[in-house]
């Protein structure tokens, strides 16, 4: 077990956006979180990643209580996130964005850069090697020096994953990684997610494309009105009458 929540809750006045949610993520798996719009999925991600403080409950990562830590503190512990709307430095190039993603793994400071110390040279070479490797891994080797503003939406999503992977995280949170792209592009992103898992990464994703979720996820957690209503394998979830009623809308949709 890599991460787990215990009665995790977030209330906004009288609205219970996340209500006493218990779930866990096993190392090396792909866990999908699904639910209708407004069911609390993104809020749950915000609580785990430190973007929002919880009203109550706990988040445990590798047995450490990280509840209420700031987002940079959570990131430093090895939890990285991509967003439904890509958040990139669009006036910089692909190579620059990937290098920025690597910055958290370096110790080089102002004086190192000024005097080009041995540490600066070592970390520069390590960063160059990692950036070259990642650009090929995410399928952007031919766009290495392209500006982000010129990239397609699908390429930007690949780059966002590359930036998250640059720091070698232990857990990758993906918020709707295929939102806004067509079926052919979705297939390519699915293959990239599979490749990320095969490389040893643990993934937790939010996704609305149910056929993709059923094909990709090892386990699924279902939220509705802020509460967890089901958890299980894709086969179990597709046959769960509570899920079918609350979210899938019918057996054939799954």
N, C-alpha and C positions, 0 to 999 in steps of 0.2 A: 504494500500500500504506500503510494507516494504522497497523496494528499487526501485529507478528509475534512468535512465540515460537521459540526455538532450544533444542532438547533440554531443554525445561522439565520438571522432575521434582519430585515431593514424596513423600517416604517417611516413613511413620510406623512406626518400627522396621523390621520385615521386610516391611511392607505397602507396595507401590508404588502409591499412590493415583493419581498421575500419573507416567508413565514415558517420559521423553525425547520429549515431544510437540512436533512442529514444525507450526505452521499460521499462516495470515495472514488478515487482514481487509482487504478493499479499501474505500477510501473510497466512501460512497454505497450500499453493498450491504446486504442482509440475509443474514447468515451464521447458519445453525442448527447447533448442536452437539447431537447425539443419541447415545443409547447406553442400555444397560440400567441399572437401578438399581445403584449402586455402581461404575459405570464410570469415575468421576472427573470428571464434568461440573462439579458445583458446586465441587469442589476446584480445578479449572482456573480458574473464575471468581474464586475466592478468591485465587489466585496473581496473576492479572492486576490485580485491584482493590486489592491490598495487604493484604488481610485475613490472609493467611498468607505467610510467607517461603518461597521455594523451597529445596529441598535442593540443586539444581543447575540450570543452564540460565539462559536470559535471556528477558526481556520487553522488546521495543523498541516504543516508541510515537512516531510521527513521527520515527524515526531516533534518538530519545533512549533510552538504557538506563535503564529505570525499575525494574529488578529489585530487589526487596527494599525499595522505598520504602513508607512507611506509607500507610494508606488515604487519609488527608486530603491527603497529598502527591500521590497518584495522582489524586484527585478534582480537585485544583487544576490539574492538567494537562489536564483535560477528559474524564475517563472517569467516568461515573456508572452506578449500578447499581440495579435493582429486585430485590426478593426474592420467592421463592415464597410465603412468608408475609409479608403486608404489614407494614411497620414504620413506623407513622404516630404522630403525636401525637393520640391518640384523644380527649383531653379538650379539644382545641382545634377550631376551625372549619376548613372547607375553605380559606378565605381565609388563615388564619394558617399552615397547613401550606405553602401555595404560597409565601407570603412568606418563610418559613424556608428554603425551597429556593433562594430568590433571594439569600440573605444572603452567600454566598460571592463574589458579584459586586459587593458594595458595600464602600466604604471608611469609611463613617460609624462613628465611635467614640463614647465616652461624652460627651465635651465637645461634639461636634457635636449630639448629641441634646439635651443639656442646654440649649445656647444656640441651638438650631435654626438652625444655620449654613446658608449657601447650599448647601454640599455635602449636608447633611441634607435640605434641601427638594428639591434636584435628584434625589437617589437615592430619596427617598420617592415622588416623582411617577413616576419610572421604574419603581419596584417596583409601584406601584398599576396602572400601565398594563400591565405584563407579566403580573401576576396576573389581571387582567380578561381579557386576551387568552387566557391559558392555560386559564382555567376554561371558556371557550367552546370552545376547541380540543379539550379532552379530554372534552367533553360534560357538564360539571358547572356550567354557568352558573346553572341553576335551583336549585343546592344551595350557592351561594356562601357563605352564612352558616350552613349546617348544621354541626352538630358531627360529627366523624368517627365517633364511636361510633354514630351513627344511620344511617350509610351501609350499603348492601348490600356484599357482598364484591366484586361487579363494579365498583361505584362506587369502592371503596377502591383497586382495582387501577388504575383510571383516574387517581385522585388520585396514587398512587405514581409513575405515569409523568409526571404534570404536575410533581411536585416535582423529579424528575430533570431534566426539560426546562427548569425555571425558571432554571437556571444556564447554559443554552445550551452543553451539552457537545458534544464532538466525536465521542464514541463512547458509545453507550448499551448496557449489558449488561442483558438481561432474563432472569431465572431463572423459568421456567415461568409466563409472564404470564397463562395461562388456567386455571391449576390451581384447582380448587374451584368452578368456575362451569359453568352448563349450556350446551347447544349454542347457544341463541339469544344468550346473553350472549357466548359465544366468538366468534360472528360479528361482534358489535359491536367486540370488542377487536381482532380481525383487521383490521377497517376502520380502526381508530385507528392500529394499527401501520403500515399502508400509508400513512396520511396523514402519519405522522411521517417515514417514508422520503421521501415526495414533498416534504416540507418541507426536505429536504437532509440528514437525519440518517443516520449509519451505525449499524447495529444488529447486535448479536450476541445470539442468544437460545438458551436451553435449553428444549426442549419435548418432551413425550411424545406429544402428539396428532399422529400421523403424517400424517394427511390435511391437517391445518393446515400442517405443516412443508413438505410436498410442494407445497402451493399457494402458500405465502408466500415461501419462501427462494430466494435466488439461487444459493447454494451451501450444501453440507452437509458437516460434518466428523463422522465417526462414531468414537466411543471404545468400547473394550471392555477391561475389566480394566486401566484406566489408560493404555492405548496407543491411538494412532490407527490404525484398521484400514482407513479409506477416506476419500476426499475427492472431491467432484465436484458436478455439478448434480443436482437432484432426479431427473431422468430416469436419470442414470448410477447414482445410489445405489439407486434402486428396482430396477435390474437387476443390481446387484452381488451375486454369489452369497455372498461372504464376509459381507456385511451381512445378507442374507436369512437366512443360517444363524445368525449371532450375535445379531441383534436383531429383525428384522422378523417372523421366524417363518414366513414364506411370502410368495410373490409377491402374493397377493391382499390382504394387509394394507396394502401400500404404496398 
